[in-house]
Each structure stands twice: as structure tokens, then as C-alpha cells.
Amino acid sequence: MTELPTIKLHNTKTRQKEVFAPIDARNVRMYVCGPTVYDRAHLGNARPVIVFDVLYRLLREIYGADHVTYVRNFTDVDDKINARAAESGRPISEITAETTQWFLDDMAAVGALEPDAMPRATQYIPQMIAMIEDLIARGHAYEAEGHVLFAVESYAGYGALSGRSVDDMIAGARVEVAPYKRNPMDFVLWKPSSDELPGWDSPWGRGRPGWHIECSAMSYELLGAHFDIHGGGNDLMFPHHENEIAQSCCANPGSGFANIWLHNEMLQVEGRKMSKSLGNFFTVRDLLDQGVPGEVIRFVMLSTHYRKPMDWTEKKREEAEKTLRKWYAQIAETDKGTLDPEVLAFLADDLNTHGVLSHCHRLSRDNASGRLRAALAQVGLFDGAIPDWAVAQSIELSDLESILSDARAAAMQSKDFAEVDRIKAALLAAGIEVQMSKIGVKLSASPNFDPAKLDALK
């Protein structure tokens, strides 16, 4: 039996790669901050989903599927949601139900498994209120003008995750100036709600929770006071994750909260920050509706290490589609193969997905179809069936390979290669790359493949 590799992950908290040693190997626990559900997920939102899906699959492979608990939340009470409801005139519950399902559908399209638990913030309001009451009782929070705020000065470790002092954070952050704050960095745990806004009864009047308390309460309820991994995009490091640590450690002294913090870098488009003003902002659904397969989106994401900025380009999309068409054609008739230990070794080394894809290229060159199939499955690029966008083409290419091979064999006898040249020209015109060698004929579709142009061969 092949020995399983030791997982090493880059811990934002210590700024170094560490050996992952779970608190309980029979119950490995991971929490990842999920979306605020008021609109479609943009392409950048898909990156942490894919990154932590790869980690989830690795943990399940190493520790067993029954011994891993992955929690990713939905924020379904938020001022952005309230604003969307006011603009559209639609009920908040209707908007959040619709956008939550949009998110799940779009993430499934890019190959993400659903986490073990997907709590909605509105389902955990009593737990948030209880945690806030406890923070007040312990002297870490205070009530002021209908608000409850966390007292940042009460937690000595504040700023350790992001590596900033409180003074630096005040200077660099756009903090809300409010007369009821004792310190400009104090943040809201609970705020009052007017009649037209969502609200719940609490000891401080009718109101709603601040953003940060949601994840602290939900992670505590579902994973306990101390768990293994907490993740998200690096845009959440400050203030969201910094505030989560402060709340959770003060509510549960000595617990440590999360042992390892993982943060993925942000996404760019053609070398520039994605923004509506630059005209390069698009959602996952935009790409899917334009005919970009979810597997291609995932491949492009996996081609860059999660801790490096990811640049989405049209060239990368074309190369990813071309590569996947080739690989799917290779594994189309292959039974389940064994997973190379190199694949797990790459993933165990701080999720080196680029190394996995490079290994897949080697397996493809070696025609190791079964091992290629297993490698693709491990990183979520193959779910047991060739995708519809690739299966018809792979069948068609095999038929065309037979036509060209037969014509070539006949030409070798007659020394008349006119028919071979005609077929080859038609294939090239249709966007099919042709390779002929002593071994035989190999066809692969370019991103410009146009099946309609194959009529010339009929």
C-alpha cells in the first residue's frame, strides 16, 4: 500500500508553511467564508470555492470522506441585500432564495462539491445573540445607542493575523466615524433595524447582527470552539477574519479558534483588476452562457497557485479548452485507473495544482489514460462521465482519424496522395490539428473547431 503524503499548508497566521496535524484525525474540520447572496457570483467569487474544494477533496482522500467536515456559510442578512430589495420591490426572502440557488448551480458547474454544511446566517440569530451577551458579560463588548460594539482594545492579539498594529489599521482603513464608539476601530456586533428592514428581538431592542459575528457563531455551533482550518480570499483577512478571531477567542478563552488560516490571492482579467468601470467584469454565469465550459473555468483557475494573483485571459481559456478536449478524448474509453502518488504529493505540498496539471500533461504524452483519468478526478476535472461539450467531438474525431488513416493506407499503396491532401485540408479548415507519424494519425480540436466545415468531407 502506498504511503500517504504529509500535508503542508501555508499558515497566514505564522507566515510559513506548516505540517498539517489535525486536532482529531477522525473529525477534520474546515470553515470557509461564503458569499453574501444578493446577485450572481462573479468570476473572482469562484476562486476560493475551487481552491477549498481541492483542499476538501485532498482531506477526504487522506483522512476518509466520513472524517472530514467542511462548512461554508451564506450571508443572507446584509445591507446590500436590503438595498437590492428596496430597488426591486421584491421580498428579501425571495431574493436570497433565488441568489443562493444561483450560487449553488454556478459552483456545481465549475465542479465544486457541496460542503457538508451550508448554514444561512438567518438560521443562527439566537446563537449570535447569545455570543454577544457573553462578550458583554466578559467585558469585551458594550452597548451604545441601540448598537453593541466589540471593544478592540480588550483583545491584545488584535491585528496579529494581518500583521498590523491598531494605529496602522486606523490610518489605513475606512472606519465608520460614530460618536458612540469608544475607539474608532470598535466594530458592530448588533445594530438597530427600522420597521422596513429585517430585524429580530434582542436584549438591545429590535435589530440585526453585524457581519463579523455571523461566522463566529456559525463556526462555533457547527465545528466547536477550536477547529483545524479557516479559509477565504485574502480580501477578508482584514477586517473580517481579524474580527472573527477577536470575537471567538474572547468568547471562548484558550480555545485558539482556528489552527491554520488559508487565504487565496485575488483575480485579474487580462492583467487588470476586474471592475465594471473597466468593462472587464463578468459573472460565472456570463461565461457559462457564452459557451465556456465549467471544466475550462476550473482548469484555468487551477493553473495558478492559490497564493499567487490569478490572471484570466482569453489565451488561457483557449489553451485550457484545447487541452481538456484532448485529455477527454484520451480517457473516453478508459476504465478507472490508479491515482499516481505524485498527484497527492503535489496537492499535499500547499495545494500545488499547477504541478498536478503538469503531471497530467506527462501522463497524456505517455498515453497513460487510466492514471490521467484518476488525476483529473482528484482535482475535480472529471466526475465519471465525459462532459457533453467534449463527448460528441471525441467520437467524431475518432471517426475522422479512421477516414484519414484509411486514405493514407490506400495512398501508400497507390502513391497518389491527392485524397489524403484533400482530407487534411478540410480538417485544417474546420479547426482540427493533424499529426501524422509512423505510429499513425492523431487529430485534436483547436479552440476554433467548427463542425459545420466538415461537410467538405462528405
N, C-alpha and C positions, 0 to 999 in steps of 0.2 A: 504493500500500500504506500502511495506517495505521501511523504510528509507535507503537511500543510504549512504555508509560509507564515511568518510572524508579521502582523500588520503594523506598519509605522505610519503615523499621521502627523502633519504639521499643526501643532497646537498654537493658535493665535495667542493664548494666554501666556505661554512661555517663549513664544517666538522661535521654536525649534521643533524638529521632527522627533517624535517620541514613539516608543513601543506602546502599542495599544494593549492595555491589560484591563479587561472588563471587571467591573465590581463583582458581577456574578455571571460566569460564562454560560449559565443556563437561562439567563434573562438579560441579554444585552439590550440596552435602552438608548434610543436616539430621538431627539426632538429637533424639528426644523420649522422655522417660522414660515408660515404660508401666506397666501395673498389676502388683500383686502378686496372683497368681491363687490365691485361696482361697475366693472367693464371687462372687456376682453383682456386676456393676458397678452402682453407684448412679448417680443422675442427675448428680451432680457429676463423676463419672469421665468422663462423656460430653463434658463441655465442652472439655477440652483436645484430645480426639480430633477433635471437629468443628472447633475453631479451627485446628489444624495441618493438618487435611485441606483446609481452604480455602486455607491458605498453599501446601500441596503442589500443589494444582490451579493456583494462580497461577504458581508457579515453573515448572510443566510448560508452561503456556501461553506464558510469556515466553521460557524457555530451551529448550523442547522436552522431550518426555516421556523421551527417551533420554539426557538430560543432567542428570537430577535423581536423586539417591539419598536416599531417606527411610528412616531406621532407627528403629524403635520396639521396645523390648525387653519381655520378660516376666520378671518376678522369680518364679522357681519354686523358690527355696530361701529360706525365711524362717521366723521363729519363729511367725508367725500360721498358716502352712501346717502346721507341726509340731503346733500346738495343735489345729487342725481335725482332723488325722489321729488324734490321741490321743482326741479327743471322739467321733469317729465310728467308730473302729476300722478305717477304710479305708486302703489304701496311699496314700502321698504321691503317687506317680506317677499313680495313678488320679484323685485329687482335682485335681491340676494339669492333667492332660489334659482333664478334664471342664470345669473352670472356664475354661481357655484357650479352648476351643471356644465356651463360653457368651459370652465376651467378644467373640470374632470375629463370632458370629452377631448379637449385640445391636448392635455398632457398624456392621455391614453394614446393619442395619435402619434406622439413622439416616443412611444414605447415605455412610458413610466408605469411601474406597478403602483397600485393604490396602497398607501400606508396602512398599517394595522388599525390606526385610529385617526379620524379626521374631525376633531371637535370644533364646533361652532362656538364663538365667544358668547353668544346669547344663551347658550345652554349652561353656562357656568357662572352666571351673575351672582348667585348665593355664595359660591366659593370665593369669588373676588371680594365680595363684601366682608366675608369672614377674615380673609387675609389682611384687608385694610384695617379692620378693627384690631387685629393682632399687632399690626405695625404701629398703630396709635398707642396701644397699651404698652408697647415696648419702648416708646419714646422716639420712634423713627419716622413718625408722620404726625401731621397736625391738621385741624380743621380751621378753615378761614373763609368766611363769606360764602358758605354753601359748598366750598371746594374742600377736598382733602388732598394735601400735598406731601410728598416724601421729602424729608429733611436730608439733603445730600451730605451736609456736614456731620450727620450722625453715623455715617459709614466711612471708616478710614480708608477702605480699599477702593473707593470710587475713583475711576479713571485708569485702574491697573490693566484692564483688557485692551483699551485703545492706546494706552501709554501716554495719556495726557494728564496734566495737573488740572485742578479745578479752575485755576486762573486762566490757563490756556483754553480750556473749554468755554469759559465765559467770553473770552476775546474772540474765539473762532466760531462760536455758534450763534444762530439767530434765536435767542431765548425770548420767551414771551415776557414782556415787562408788565408786571401786575403788582399793584400796591399791597396785596395780601400775602405776597411771597416774603419769607424771611431771608431767602437767598435767591439771587437770580437763577441759579441752576436747579432749584427745587422744581420737581415735576409733578404733574397732576395724576392722582390716583382715582379721583372721583370728581365729577363736575355736575352742576345742576342742569336740568333739562326743562325747557319751556313746554307748554302744552302741546305744541305741534311736533315736538321731537320725541324720539324713543326715550323712555325712562322707566326706572324701577324704584320702588320704595326702598329707602335705606335709613340708617340712623341719622344721616345728614340731610334728609329730605329726598324728594324725587329727583333722580339723576341717572347718570350713565357712567361707565368706567372710562378711565383714561386708557390709551392704547397699551402701555407697557405692562400694566397689571394683568392683562388677559393671559399672556404667555406664562407668567409666573404661576398663576392659579391653575391653568390647564395642565402644565407640565407636572406640577405637584400632585394633582389629582390622578393623573394617568401614569406617571413614571416614578413618583416619590420625590422626596426632598433632595436626593442625591442620585444622579444617573450618569451615563457614560459620555454621550456626545451631544453637543448642541451646535446646530449649524444654521447657515443663511448666507445671503450676499454680504459683501464687506460694507455696503452702504448701511447695513443695520448695526454694525459694530458700535457706533455711537450715533444717537444716544440709546437706541432701543436695547441692545444687548447689555450695555453698561448699566442701564436702569433695571433690567431684569435681574442681573447679578445682585445689585444693591438690595432690591426688594426681597428676593428669595433668600439671600444669606442672612438678612436681618430678621426675616420671618422664621427662619429655621437655623438658628445659630449652630455653627460647627458642621453643617451639612456639606458644604463645599459646592452645592448646586451641580454644575456640570464639570466633569473632569477634563474633557477635551473640547475646545472650540474650533470649529472649522468655518472658514469664510472663503467663498468663491469671488474672483475678480469680476469686474463689470464687462459689458458687451459693447462693442462698437460696430458700426456699419461702414464698410469701405474706408476704414481708417479714421472715422469721425464719430463723435458721441451721437448716439441715436436721439433725435429730438424732432418734434413736429415742425419747429421753425426751419429746420434744415431739409425738411421733406424726405427724411430717411427713417421715419418712424413707422413701424408696421407690427401687426399682431401675428401670433402664431396662426390664427385662422386666416389672415390675409394670405400668408404663404401657402397654406393648405388649399385654399380656394383657387390660388393661381396654379395649382398643379404640382407644387413642391411636396414630395412625399415626406411623411413624418420621419421615416428612417434616414432620409437625407439631412433633415434638420438635426437629428441626433448625431449623425456621423460628423457633421461639421463642428458641432459642439465638443465632441469627444476628441477631435484632432488637436485641441489646445489644452494644456494642463489647466486645471481648475483655478490655480493661483496666479495665472497669467491673464492679462486682458485678452478677450476673445474678439477677433475681428471677423464679422460676417461679410463675405464678399461673393459676388456672382461667380467669380472664378472658382472659389472653393465649393460652391454649390454644384457647379457643373462637374468638377472633378469627383465630388462625393457621389453624385448620381451615376457617373460612368463606372466608378469603382464598384459600387453596390450592384449595378446591373451585371457586371462581370462575376462578382462573387456569388450572387444568387443563381446565376446560370450554372456555376460550378457545383453548387451544393444541391441543385434541384432534385437530383435522383439519388442523393446520398442518405444513408441511414444515420442515425445519431452516432456521432463519434466521441472519442475520449477528449477531455479537456487537458490541453498541454499545461504542465506545471508552470511554464514560463508566463502564461496568461495571468494566473493567480499571483505570481511573483511580481509582475508589473503592477497589478492593482494593489497589492499589499504594500507597495512602495509609494505611499501617499497618492494613490489613485492615478498612476501613470497610464492614462488611457491612450496617449499618443504612442507609447511603447506597445500597447496591445494592438493598435491598428497597424503599426509597422510589422509586428509579428504576423498579423493576418495577411499582409502583402507577401511575406515569405511563404506562408502556407499555400497561398494561391499560386505562386510561382512553382511550388513543388507539387502542385495538384493534390495536396493533402486535404481533400474535400471534407472528410468526416471531422477532422480536427479543426478545420476552418469553421464548419457549422457550429461546433461546440464553443469556439471562441466568440463567434458572433452572438450566440445565445447568451453567453455570460455577461456581455456588456449591453444587452437589450436591443441588438440589431437583428435578431431572428427569434420569432416566437413559436416556431414549429411549422410554419407554412410560408411559402414564398409569397410576398405581397402581390396583390393584384396588378399593380403597376409594372411589375417585373416579370410575372409568371408567363403572361401571353407572349411577351417578347422573347423570353428564353426558349420557349417552344418553337417560335418562328425562326429564331437564329439557328437552332439545331437543324431545322428543315432546310434552311438556306445553305448551311455548311454541307449537307448531303448533296444538294444540287451542284454546288461548286466543286465538291470532291469528285463527283461522277463525271462532270465535264472535264475536269483536269485529267482524270484517269484515261478518258477517251482521247484527249489531245496528246497524251504521252504516246499513245499508240499511232495516231494519225499524223502527228507532228503539225497539226493545224490548231493553233491556239486562239483562233478568232472568237469562238464561242466563250472560251474562258475569259478573254478580254472584255467581251460584251457583258458577261455576268458581273465581273469585277467592277466595271464602270458603273453599272446600275446600282450595285451595292454601295459604292463610294458616294454616288449621287444621293442615295437615301440616308446618308449619315452613318454607314456601317464601316468600321475599320476592318481591313482584311489582312490577315497574316498567313502566308503560305510557306511551309518549310518541308523538309524531308519527312517530318513526323506526320504532317497533314495540314488541314485547313482549320484556322481558328478565326471566328468572327466576334466582334464586340461592338455594341452600340455606343455611338458618341452622344453627347447631350443634344445634338441636332438631329437625332434619328427621326425620320418621317416615314412611317409605314406606307403611306399613300404612294410614295415614289417607287415602291417595289412593284407596282403594276407593270413596269417596263420588263419585268422578268416573266410575265405571264404570256 
